[in-house]
Amino acid sequence: MAPPTEKREPQATKINITLKLDKDLVRKIRVLAAENGTSVSALLSAKLEEELGQRTAYEEAKKHALADLAKGWDLGGRVLTREEMHER
């Protein structure tokens, strides 16, 4: 009899990278990670994901703002004549 098939969640592919950081900065990062109960790798990963999320949100807001500007707003007024604009 064959063993039951386990359903496993697909794991994200992880890639190792090498960083050259100042020794004092690494010490501070290790302390911060320890205070948060996480690893340096997890801390840096979370911060980079947060930064990318903010960038995505900014780009989305910019796209909507530019679309609104292109569409324009109806302020309910009327177009002034040249004479009305230049009267003193």
N, C-alpha and C positions, 0 to 999 in steps of 0.2 A: 504494500500500500504506500502511495506517495505521500510525503509530508504536506500539510496544508500550506498553501501559498500565502506568504506574508506580503501585505501591502506596505510598501515603504514610500515615504514622501521623497520626492526628488531633492537631492542636496544641491545647493548652489555651488558652482565650481569656484574654488578659492585659489588664488595665485599669490605666491610669496613675492614680496618686493623688498628691496634693500634701500634704506634711507641713511644718509649721513647727517647726523644732527649733533649739535653742540652737547658736550658732556653734561653741562649744567642743565640744559633743557631736558635731556633724557631723564635726569634725576627728578626734576620737577614733574615730568609726565608720569613717571613710575609712582610717585607719591599720590598724584591726582587719581590715577587708576586704582591704587590700593584704597584710597578713601572712598571711591565709588564701588569697591568690591568687584572690579573687573580687571581684565588684562589690558596692557598697553595697546595691543592689536585691536581689541574690541572697542576701546575708547577712541582710538584714531578712526576706526571704521565708522563708528556712530557719528563722530564730528564731521567727517567727510560726507556722509549721507545727509546729515542735517544741512550742510552748506549747499549741496546739490539740490536738496528740496527747496531751500530758500531761493536759489537761482531759478528753478523751474517756476515757482510761484511768482517771482518778479517778472519773468518773461511772459507768463500768462496774463498778468495784470497789465503789462505794457501793451500787449497785443490788443486787449479789450479797450484800453484807454485810447490807443491810436485809431481803433475802429470807431469809437465814439466821436473823436475829433473829426474824422473824415466824414462822418454822417452829419455832424453839426447839431445845433440845438435851435429849436423854435422858441424864441424868447417872447413871442407874442407881439412884438412891435411892428412898425411899418418902416419901409425903406424911406429914408430922408431924401429929399431932392438936393441937387447941388447947391442951390441957393440957401436952403435951410441949414445945410452943413456949414456954410461959410458966412452966415449972417452974424453980425456982432451985436 
